[in-house]
């Protein structure tokens, strides 16, 4: 007898071509709704210029921070790069095939400001942060654990090479995702959802998109997201805030969900991790009990 296993409740993210700033604000920014935008990057020189060969030739000598699945392992190296290697060496690893190695939140523009001429900020909204365009590289099979962004910014994720599968959940779904307290993370593995260990997960309602080269994913502030690199590739994030109020809110989040957590990881390590895990499960159990009475 075939027994159907439960699966994540996901719907496709909407896909749109050209939008005016007014349409974007009304349909996606104000309601905090994700969307795949297919025309944002169409006029950028970077879409054809930023190839693996180009990066190797001109910037292969740069040192880059490389992370693996050890990135969130509790202890003194919590949220620290595994090592630093030459960019050329990393790109060769990326081309070779599957690996869990990634380059995470790398601001190449501090060392290569001329690359800024190859893209422009979208005109869909104001408030982009000029100082922090970040590059992300991943090998086939590498994954970014479920989390929401620490600074609570809106993110425009622009794909240059390869394909990514992205799963998103709105902020209120954190109650079903076993949100680790004092962090912006969940340790639920969405590549192989375990509904026995995480029973509240079956009530989570999210969205899914596969991002292709030349496409931009708008991730509203506070949205949970999980990313799989379907093949080796890279993208760039551009961050925006509607107002100073939301920037200050982001700074408060960084203090609350990074500085304290990192300190306690250095001091308590596994004990701090186990405490957060117990608390996440207790919260989810409370939610399940409340929903059972509805």
VOZALUM-287705 format. One line per 4 residues: number of its first residue (from 0); their letters; for each residue x, y, z of C-alpha. Coordinates in steps of 0.02 Angstrom, whole numbers. Each point is the difference from the previous one (the first is absolute). Layout:
NUM> a> X Y Z ~ ...
REM end
This chain:
0> xxxx> 0 0 0 ~ 67 172 -47 ~ 3 124 143 ~ 10 180 -55
4> xxxx> 127 100 98 ~ -49 176 51 ~ 80 137 -104 ~ 27 184 27
8> xxxx> -150 107 -46 ~ 75 114 -132 ~ -72 107 -140 ~ 98 80 -143
12> xxxx> 68 176 20 ~ -79 118 -127 ~ 106 49 -150 ~ -10 173 -80
16> xxxx> 85 93 -141 ~ 9 189 -1 ~ -84 89 146 ~ -15 184 40
20> xxxx> 54 59 171 ~ -182 32 43 ~ -53 -175 -52 ~ 142 -78 97
24> xxxx> -41 99 157 ~ -185 -41 -7 ~ 12 -183 -48 ~ 159 -60 88
28> xxxx> 88 127 112 ~ -146 54 109 ~ -76 -174 19 ~ 175 -74 27
32> xxxx> -23 -127 -139 ~ 145 -89 -90 ~ 12 8 -189 ~ 121 -57 -135
36> xxxx> 42 147 -113 ~ 63 -46 -173 ~ 53 171 -67 ~ 96 87 141
40> xxxx> 170 -62 -62 ~ -33 7 -187 ~ 104 158 -29 ~ 144 -43 117
44> xxxx> 171 -30 -81 ~ 33 -123 143 ~ -124 -126 -70 ~ 118 -43 -143
48> xxxx> 165 64 70 ~ 8 -88 169 ~ 46 -174 -60 ~ 105 -126 94
52> xxxx> 141 30 -123 ~ -11 188 28 ~ 10 -17 189 ~ 145 -121 -13
56> xxxx> 100 112 -115 ~ -26 166 87 ~ -35 -43 182 ~ 64 -177 26
60> xxxx> 139 66 111 ~ -120 65 134 ~ -22 -96 162 ~ -178 -53 37
64> xxxx> -90 -66 155 ~ -67 -176 -27 ~ -134 -80 108 ~ -73 -175 9
68> xxxx> -135 -87 100 ~ 110 31 153 ~ -48 185 -8 ~ -132 -10 137
72> xxxx> 86 -134 104 ~ 0 57 183 ~ 162 52 81 ~ 138 127 -25
76> xxxx> -8 -11 -190 ~ -188 31 -7 ~ -46 104 -154 ~ 183 11 -53
80> xxxx> 73 -48 -170 ~ 79 -172 -11 ~ 152 76 -85 ~ 61 129 -124
84> xxxx> 59 -54 -172 ~ 39 80 -167 ~ -155 47 -99 ~ 72 -94 -149
88> xxxx> 16 -157 106 ~ -181 13 57 ~ -63 22 -179 ~ 92 -157 -51
92> xxxx> -89 -93 141 ~ -166 71 -62 ~ 34 -59 -177 ~ 53 -173 57
96> xxxx> -171 -52 63 ~ -100 -26 160 ~ 69 69 164 ~ -73 82 154
100> xxxx> 125 145 -11 ~ -71 175 -22 ~ 57 180 -1 ~ -121 94 111
104> xxxx> -30 188 15 ~ 158 50 -94 ~ 18 185 -42 ~ 122 -12 -146
108> xxxx> -34 183 -40 ~ 111 60 142 ~ 148 -75 -94 ~ -69 22 -175
112> xxxx> -106 160 -2 ~ 4 4 -190 ~ -125 -145 -2 ~ -133 121 62
116> xxxx> -10 71 -175 ~ -70 -167 -61 ~ -168 12 90 ~ -123 129 64
120> xxxx> -125 6 142 ~ -180 -40 -49 ~ -116 149 -20 ~ -145 -95 79
124> xxxx> 27 80 170 ~ 112 120 94 ~ 111 -36 150 ~ 133 -116 -72
128> xxxx> 155 -18 108 ~ 147 47 -111 ~ 131 -73 117 ~ -52 -182 2
132> xxxx> -27 -87 -165 ~ 51 -178 42 ~ 50 -145 -113 ~ -48 -181 37
136> xxxx> 81 -150 -85 ~ -48 -182 23 ~ 45 -168 -75 ~ -129 -123 -64
140> xxxx> -87 -77 149 ~ 48 132 127 ~ -140 66 110 ~ -36 155 101
144> xxxx> -91 -45 162 ~ -172 71 35 ~ 14 176 72 ~ -57 179 -19
148> xxxx> 123 142 -28 ~ 74 75 156 ~ -17 183 -51 ~ -185 -17 -45
152> xxxx> 28 81 -170 ~ -93 -30 -161 ~ 113 -105 -112 ~ 9 -3 -189
156> xxxx> 94 -162 -41 ~ 71 11 -177 ~ 53 -163 -83 ~ 148 2 -121
160> xxxx> 50 -181 -23 ~ -81 -167 39 ~ -170 -37 77 ~ -62 11 179
164> xxxx> -153 -74 82 ~ -66 120 131 ~ -134 -41 130 ~ -78 148 91
168> xxxx> -114 22 149 ~ -77 162 65 ~ 58 59 173 ~ -156 -63 89
172> xxxx> 41 -178 -54 ~ 152 -1 114 ~ -111 -77 133 ~ -7 -159 -106
176> xxxx> 184 1 -50 ~ 82 -31 170 ~ 79 172 6 ~ 157 -11 107
180> xxxx> -15 136 134 ~ 128 141 1 ~ 37 -36 -184 ~ -77 24 -172
184> xxxx> 18 -185 -39 ~ -90 -166 -2 ~ 90 -166 -4 ~ -141 -88 -92
188> xxxx> 74 -82 -156 ~ -119 42 -142 ~ 93 -112 -122 ~ -68 -149 99
192> xxxx> -141 62 112 ~ -18 -107 156 ~ -182 19 53 ~ 20 -123 143
196> xxxx> 138 101 83 ~ -80 166 -50 ~ -188 -32 -2 ~ -46 185 -6
200> xxxx> 87 12 -169 ~ -147 -84 -87 ~ -104 154 39 ~ 124 121 -79
204> xxxx> -60 87 -158 ~ 133 66 -117 ~ 51 36 -180 ~ 129 -68 -119
208> xxxx> 97 65 -151 ~ 142 -58 -110 ~ 108 150 -43 ~ 86 -1 -169
212> xxxx> 139 112 -69 ~ -64 175 -34 ~ -139 -11 128 ~ -24 96 162
216> xxxx> -92 -63 154 ~ -76 131 114 ~ 7 -64 180 ~ -98 115 116
220> xxxx> 71 45 170 ~ -14 -136 132 ~ -40 -138 -126 ~ 71 -171 39
224> xxxx> 96 -77 -144 ~ 91 -161 -38 ~ 110 -18 -155 ~ 65 -150 -98
228> xxxx> 130 21 -137 ~ -68 -114 -137 ~ 164 25 -93 ~ 155 104 33
232> xxxx> -41 184 -8 ~ 3 173 74 ~ -109 149 36 ~ 4 174 77
236> xxxx> -114 72 133 ~ -52 183 5 ~ -80 61 161 ~ -126 137 31
240> xxxx> -98 82 141 ~ -154 110 -19 ~ 51 114 144 ~ 123 37 140
244> xxxx> -121 -87 119 ~ 26 -167 -86 ~ 189 25 -4 ~ -2 26 188
248> xxxx> -109 -154 19 ~ 131 -97 -97 ~ 140 63 113 ~ -99 -56 152
252> xxxx> -21 -172 -79 ~ 187 -15 -30 ~ 34 39 183 ~ -133 -118 65
256> xxxx> 21 -145 -120 ~ 186 1 -39 ~ 110 83 130 ~ -78 -86 151
260> xxxx> -19 -168 -86 ~ 180 0 -63 ~ 66 44 174 ~ -98 -139 84
264> xxxx> 58 -124 -132 ~ 180 41 42 ~ -34 -19 186 ~ -123 -146 8
268> xxxx> 11 -87 -171 ~ -103 -159 -4 ~ -94 43 160 ~ -63 164 -77
272> xxxx> -49 -91 -160 ~ -95 -134 97 ~ -91 132 101 ~ -56 91 -157
276> xxxx> -56 -164 -79 ~ -105 -48 152 ~ -80 172 2 ~ -40 -7 -186
280> xxxx> -87 -168 22 ~ -97 60 153 ~ -64 149 -97 ~ -53 -110 -145
284> xxxx> -86 -123 117 ~ -98 144 76 ~ -54 55 -174 ~ -54 -178 -43
288> xxxx> -102 -11 161 ~ -85 166 -38 ~ -42 -51 -178 ~ -69 -168 59
292> xx> -134 93 98 ~ -57 104 -150
REM end
